[in-house]
Protein backbone atom coordinates (compact mmCIF):
# COMPACT_ATOMS: atom_id res chain seq x y z
CA UNK A 1 0.00 0.00 0.00
CA UNK A 2 1.41 3.38 -0.97
CA UNK A 3 0.36 6.85 0.02
CA UNK A 4 -0.57 9.61 -2.35
CA UNK A 5 2.88 11.18 -2.21
CA UNK A 6 4.66 8.06 -3.51
CA UNK A 7 5.77 8.53 -7.14
CA UNK A 8 4.21 6.02 -9.50
CA UNK A 9 7.63 5.07 -10.84
CA UNK A 10 8.64 3.60 -7.47
CA UNK A 11 5.75 1.24 -6.85
CA UNK A 12 5.71 -2.42 -7.89
CA UNK A 13 2.55 -2.24 -9.98
CA UNK A 14 2.81 -0.86 -13.50
CA UNK A 15 1.42 2.68 -13.60
CA UNK A 16 -1.35 3.43 -16.05
CA UNK A 17 -0.27 5.53 -19.04
CA UNK A 18 -0.93 9.23 -18.77
CA UNK A 19 -2.13 11.42 -21.59
CA UNK A 20 -0.02 14.25 -22.96
CA UNK A 21 -2.06 17.02 -21.35
CA UNK A 22 -1.75 15.45 -17.89
CA UNK A 23 2.01 14.96 -18.28
CA UNK A 24 2.46 18.51 -19.56
CA UNK A 25 0.57 19.87 -16.54
CA UNK A 26 2.47 17.72 -14.04
CA UNK A 27 6.03 17.91 -15.46
CA UNK A 28 7.35 21.36 -16.35
CA UNK A 29 8.72 21.38 -19.88
CA UNK A 30 7.41 17.96 -20.85
CA UNK A 31 6.78 17.60 -24.57
CA UNK A 32 8.52 20.81 -25.62
CA UNK A 33 10.02 19.04 -28.63
CA UNK A 34 6.86 17.31 -29.84
CA UNK A 35 6.21 20.01 -32.41
CA UNK A 36 8.91 19.82 -35.14
CA UNK A 37 8.81 23.61 -35.40
CA UNK A 38 10.19 23.82 -31.85
CA UNK A 39 13.12 21.47 -32.53
CA UNK A 40 16.25 23.23 -33.81
CA UNK A 41 17.72 19.99 -35.15
CA UNK A 42 14.74 19.10 -37.33
CA UNK A 43 16.04 20.77 -40.51
CA UNK A 44 19.28 18.81 -40.13
CA UNK A 45 17.34 15.56 -39.78
CA UNK A 46 15.73 15.97 -43.18
CA UNK A 47 17.68 14.79 -46.21
CA UNK A 48 17.23 17.70 -48.61
CA UNK A 49 20.50 18.27 -50.50
CA UNK A 50 18.89 20.94 -52.67
CA UNK A 51 18.09 23.04 -49.57
CA UNK A 52 21.14 22.44 -47.38
CA UNK A 53 23.79 21.87 -50.05
CA UNK A 54 24.95 18.75 -48.25
CA UNK A 55 25.92 15.79 -50.41
CA UNK A 56 27.18 12.31 -49.81
CA UNK A 57 28.84 9.84 -52.14
CA UNK A 58 29.68 6.47 -50.67
CA UNK A 59 33.50 6.23 -50.80
CA UNK A 60 35.41 3.37 -52.33
CA UNK A 61 35.58 0.51 -49.88
CA UNK A 62 38.87 -0.64 -48.42
CA UNK A 63 39.80 -4.20 -49.32
CA UNK A 64 39.32 -6.62 -46.43
CA UNK A 65 42.46 -8.70 -46.85
CA UNK A 66 42.03 -10.21 -43.38
CA UNK A 67 38.65 -10.83 -41.76
CA UNK A 68 37.87 -8.06 -39.26
CA UNK A 69 35.35 -8.23 -36.46
CA UNK A 70 32.23 -6.07 -36.63
CA UNK A 71 29.14 -5.58 -34.50
CA UNK A 72 26.06 -7.64 -35.24
CA UNK A 73 24.15 -4.36 -35.58
CA UNK A 74 26.14 -3.43 -38.68
CA UNK A 75 25.58 -4.96 -42.10
CA UNK A 76 29.21 -4.46 -43.16
CA UNK A 77 32.44 -2.79 -42.13
CA UNK A 78 32.94 0.94 -42.51
CA UNK A 79 34.57 1.99 -45.79
CA UNK A 80 37.89 2.46 -43.96
CA UNK A 81 38.95 0.38 -40.96
CA UNK A 82 42.06 -0.35 -38.95
CA UNK A 83 44.44 -3.12 -39.95
CA UNK A 84 47.38 -2.53 -37.59
CA UNK A 85 46.14 -4.98 -34.94
CA UNK A 86 44.18 -7.78 -36.61
CA UNK A 87 42.82 -10.51 -34.28
CA UNK A 88 45.27 -13.33 -33.74
CA UNK A 89 45.72 -16.38 -31.57
CA UNK A 90 43.38 -17.34 -28.74
CA UNK A 91 42.60 -13.68 -27.99
CA UNK A 92 41.45 -13.23 -31.58
CA UNK A 93 39.10 -16.20 -31.24
CA UNK A 94 37.58 -14.66 -28.10
CA UNK A 95 37.20 -11.24 -29.78
CA UNK A 96 35.55 -12.69 -32.88
CA UNK A 97 33.13 -14.67 -30.70
CA UNK A 98 32.23 -11.54 -28.71
CA UNK A 99 31.38 -9.62 -31.89
CA UNK A 100 29.63 -12.53 -33.58
CA UNK A 101 27.52 -13.63 -30.61
CA UNK A 102 26.67 -10.52 -28.57
CA UNK A 103 25.44 -7.03 -29.34
CA UNK A 104 27.44 -4.02 -28.17
CA UNK A 105 24.58 -3.32 -25.77
CA UNK A 106 25.29 -6.52 -23.84
CA UNK A 107 27.68 -6.66 -20.90
CA UNK A 108 28.92 -10.06 -22.11
CA UNK A 109 30.28 -8.41 -25.26
CA UNK A 110 32.54 -6.06 -23.31
CA UNK A 111 33.51 -8.60 -20.64
CA UNK A 112 34.71 -10.96 -23.36
CA UNK A 113 36.72 -8.16 -24.96
CA UNK A 114 38.30 -7.32 -21.60
CA UNK A 115 39.17 -10.98 -21.14
CA UNK A 116 40.63 -11.11 -24.65
CA UNK A 117 42.91 -8.18 -23.76
CA UNK A 118 44.28 -10.17 -20.81
CA UNK A 119 44.78 -13.23 -23.01
CA UNK A 120 46.52 -11.06 -25.60
CA UNK A 121 48.88 -9.71 -22.93
CA UNK A 122 49.77 -13.26 -21.85
CA UNK A 123 50.33 -14.31 -25.46
CA UNK A 124 52.60 -11.31 -26.00
CA UNK A 125 54.65 -12.21 -22.93
CA UNK A 126 55.09 -15.76 -24.17
CA UNK A 127 56.07 -14.57 -27.65
CA UNK A 128 58.65 -12.21 -26.15
CA UNK A 129 60.59 -15.16 -24.72
CA UNK A 130 61.20 -16.40 -28.25
CA UNK A 131 62.61 -13.02 -29.33
CA UNK A 132 66.01 -11.39 -28.89
CA UNK A 133 64.62 -9.01 -26.23
CA UNK A 134 62.25 -10.90 -23.90
CA UNK A 135 60.11 -9.07 -21.37
CA UNK A 136 61.75 -8.27 -18.05
CA UNK A 137 59.18 -8.82 -15.28
CA UNK A 138 61.48 -7.35 -12.62
CA UNK A 139 61.56 -3.89 -14.21
CA UNK A 140 58.37 -3.82 -16.31
CA UNK A 141 56.02 -4.73 -13.46
CA UNK A 142 57.45 -2.01 -11.21
CA UNK A 143 59.16 -4.31 -8.70
CA UNK A 144 62.49 -2.53 -8.97
CA UNK A 145 60.84 0.88 -8.64
CA UNK A 146 59.42 -0.20 -5.28
CA UNK A 147 62.97 -0.15 -3.90
CA UNK A 148 64.63 2.54 -6.02
CA UNK A 149 61.88 5.20 -6.08
CA UNK A 150 60.42 5.00 -2.59
CA UNK A 151 57.51 2.73 -3.39
CA UNK A 152 57.31 1.19 0.08
CA UNK A 153 57.91 4.52 1.85
CA UNK A 154 55.12 6.22 -0.09
CA UNK A 155 52.58 3.75 1.29
CA UNK A 156 53.21 4.49 4.95
CA UNK A 157 51.92 7.53 6.80
CA UNK A 158 49.63 8.57 3.93
CA UNK A 159 45.91 8.21 3.37
CA UNK A 160 46.14 6.68 -0.08
CA UNK A 161 43.00 5.36 -1.70
CA UNK A 162 44.76 2.32 -3.19
CA UNK A 163 45.98 0.91 0.15
CA UNK A 164 42.88 -1.28 0.42
CA UNK A 165 43.87 -3.45 -2.53
CA UNK A 166 47.66 -3.33 -2.22
CA UNK A 167 47.76 -6.78 -0.69
CA UNK A 168 46.42 -8.30 -3.90
CA UNK A 169 48.56 -6.29 -6.33
CA UNK A 170 51.57 -8.65 -6.13
CA UNK A 171 49.25 -11.58 -6.81
CA UNK A 172 47.60 -9.94 -9.82
CA UNK A 173 50.84 -8.59 -11.27
CA UNK A 174 53.29 -11.32 -10.38
CA UNK A 175 50.92 -14.28 -10.34
CA UNK A 176 50.72 -14.69 -14.14
CA UNK A 177 54.52 -14.55 -14.37
CA UNK A 178 54.96 -17.18 -11.67
CA UNK A 179 52.31 -19.36 -13.30
CA UNK A 180 53.89 -18.93 -16.73
CA UNK A 181 57.37 -19.81 -15.44
CA UNK A 182 55.91 -22.85 -13.70
CA UNK A 183 54.21 -24.03 -16.90
CA UNK A 184 57.38 -23.54 -18.95
CA UNK A 185 59.42 -25.34 -16.28
CA UNK A 186 57.02 -28.26 -16.17
CA UNK A 187 57.01 -28.53 -19.95
CA UNK A 188 60.81 -28.45 -20.08
CA UNK A 189 61.03 -31.10 -17.37
CA UNK A 190 58.60 -33.29 -19.30
CA UNK A 191 60.60 -32.93 -22.50
CA UNK A 192 63.84 -33.84 -20.70
CA UNK A 193 62.17 -36.87 -19.10
CA UNK A 194 60.93 -38.09 -22.47
CA UNK A 195 64.36 -37.51 -23.98
CA UNK A 196 66.07 -39.57 -21.25
CA UNK A 197 63.61 -42.43 -21.70
CA UNK A 198 64.18 -42.45 -25.44
CA UNK A 199 67.98 -42.53 -25.15
CA UNK A 200 69.24 -46.13 -25.53
CA UNK A 201 71.51 -47.40 -22.76
CA UNK A 202 75.17 -47.77 -23.75
C-alpha positions in Angstrom: 0.0 0.0 0.0 1.4 3.4 -1.0 0.4 6.8 0.0 -0.6 9.6 -2.3 2.9 11.2 -2.2 4.7 8.1 -3.5 5.8 8.5 -7.1 4.2 6.0 -9.5 7.6 5.1 -10.8 8.6 3.6 -7.5 5.7 1.2 -6.8 5.7 -2.4 -7.9 2.5 -2.2 -10.0 2.8 -0.9 -13.5 1.4 2.7 -13.6 -1.3 3.4 -16.1 -0.3 5.5 -19.0 -0.9 9.2 -18.8 -2.1 11.4 -21.6 0.0 14.2 -23.0 -2.1 17.0 -21.3 -1.8 15.5 -17.9 2.0 15.0 -18.3 2.5 18.5 -19.6 0.6 19.9 -16.5 2.5 17.7 -14.0 6.0 17.9 -15.5 7.3 21.4 -16.3 8.7 21.4 -19.9 7.4 18.0 -20.9 6.8 17.6 -24.6 8.5 20.8 -25.6 10.0 19.0 -28.6 6.9 17.3 -29.8 6.2 20.0 -32.4 8.9 19.8 -35.1 8.8 23.6 -35.4 10.2 23.8 -31.8 13.1 21.5 -32.5 16.3 23.2 -33.8 17.7 20.0 -35.1 14.7 19.1 -37.3 16.0 20.8 -40.5 19.3 18.8 -40.1 17.3 15.6 -39.8 15.7 16.0 -43.2 17.7 14.8 -46.2 17.2 17.7 -48.6 20.5 18.3 -50.5 18.9 20.9 -52.7 18.1 23.0 -49.6 21.1 22.4 -47.4 23.8 21.9 -50.0 24.9 18.7 -48.3 25.9 15.8 -50.4 27.2 12.3 -49.8 28.8 9.8 -52.1 29.7 6.5 -50.7 33.5 6.2 -50.8 35.4 3.4 -52.3 35.6 0.5 -49.9 38.9 -0.6 -48.4 39.8 -4.2 -49.3 39.3 -6.6 -46.4 42.5 -8.7 -46.8 42.0 -10.2 -43.4 38.6 -10.8 -41.8 37.9 -8.1 -39.3 35.3 -8.2 -36.5 32.2 -6.1 -36.6 29.1 -5.6 -34.5 26.1 -7.6 -35.2 24.1 -4.4 -35.6 26.1 -3.4 -38.7 25.6 -5.0 -42.1 29.2 -4.5 -43.2 32.4 -2.8 -42.1 32.9 0.9 -42.5 34.6 2.0 -45.8 37.9 2.5 -44.0 38.9 0.4 -41.0 42.1 -0.4 -39.0 44.4 -3.1 -40.0 47.4 -2.5 -37.6 46.1 -5.0 -34.9 44.2 -7.8 -36.6 42.8 -10.5 -34.3 45.3 -13.3 -33.7 45.7 -16.4 -31.6 43.4 -17.3 -28.7 42.6 -13.7 -28.0 41.4 -13.2 -31.6 39.1 -16.2 -31.2 37.6 -14.7 -28.1 37.2 -11.2 -29.8 35.6 -12.7 -32.9 33.1 -14.7 -30.7 32.2 -11.5 -28.7 31.4 -9.6 -31.9 29.6 -12.5 -33.6 27.5 -13.6 -30.6 26.7 -10.5 -28.6 25.4 -7.0 -29.3 27.4 -4.0 -28.2 24.6 -3.3 -25.8 25.3 -6.5 -23.8 27.7 -6.7 -20.9 28.9 -10.1 -22.1 30.3 -8.4 -25.3 32.5 -6.1 -23.3 33.5 -8.6 -20.6 34.7 -11.0 -23.4 36.7 -8.2 -25.0 38.3 -7.3 -21.6 39.2 -11.0 -21.1 40.6 -11.1 -24.6 42.9 -8.2 -23.8 44.3 -10.2 -20.8 44.8 -13.2 -23.0 46.5 -11.1 -25.6 48.9 -9.7 -22.9 49.8 -13.3 -21.8 50.3 -14.3 -25.5 52.6 -11.3 -26.0 54.6 -12.2 -22.9 55.1 -15.8 -24.2 56.1 -14.6 -27.6 58.6 -12.2 -26.1 60.6 -15.2 -24.7 61.2 -16.4 -28.3 62.6 -13.0 -29.3 66.0 -11.4 -28.9 64.6 -9.0 -26.2 62.3 -10.9 -23.9 60.1 -9.1 -21.4 61.8 -8.3 -18.1 59.2 -8.8 -15.3 61.5 -7.3 -12.6 61.6 -3.9 -14.2 58.4 -3.8 -16.3 56.0 -4.7 -13.5 57.4 -2.0 -11.2 59.2 -4.3 -8.7 62.5 -2.5 -9.0 60.8 0.9 -8.6 59.4 -0.2 -5.3 63.0 -0.2 -3.9 64.6 2.5 -6.0 61.9 5.2 -6.1 60.4 5.0 -2.6 57.5 2.7 -3.4 57.3 1.2 0.1 57.9 4.5 1.8 55.1 6.2 -0.1 52.6 3.8 1.3 53.2 4.5 5.0 51.9 7.5 6.8 49.6 8.6 3.9 45.9 8.2 3.4 46.1 6.7 -0.1 43.0 5.4 -1.7 44.8 2.3 -3.2 46.0 0.9 0.1 42.9 -1.3 0.4 43.9 -3.5 -2.5 47.7 -3.3 -2.2 47.8 -6.8 -0.7 46.4 -8.3 -3.9 48.6 -6.3 -6.3 51.6 -8.6 -6.1 49.2 -11.6 -6.8 47.6 -9.9 -9.8 50.8 -8.6 -11.3 53.3 -11.3 -10.4 50.9 -14.3 -10.3 50.7 -14.7 -14.1 54.5 -14.5 -14.4 55.0 -17.2 -11.7 52.3 -19.4 -13.3 53.9 -18.9 -16.7 57.4 -19.8 -15.4 55.9 -22.9 -13.7 54.2 -24.0 -16.9 57.4 -23.5 -18.9 59.4 -25.3 -16.3 57.0 -28.3 -16.2 57.0 -28.5 -20.0 60.8 -28.4 -20.1 61.0 -31.1 -17.4 58.6 -33.3 -19.3 60.6 -32.9 -22.5 63.8 -33.8 -20.7 62.2 -36.9 -19.1 60.9 -38.1 -22.5 64.4 -37.5 -24.0 66.1 -39.6 -21.2 63.6 -42.4 -21.7 64.2 -42.4 -25.4 68.0 -42.5 -25.2 69.2 -46.1 -25.5 71.5 -47.4 -22.8 75.2 -47.8 -23.7 
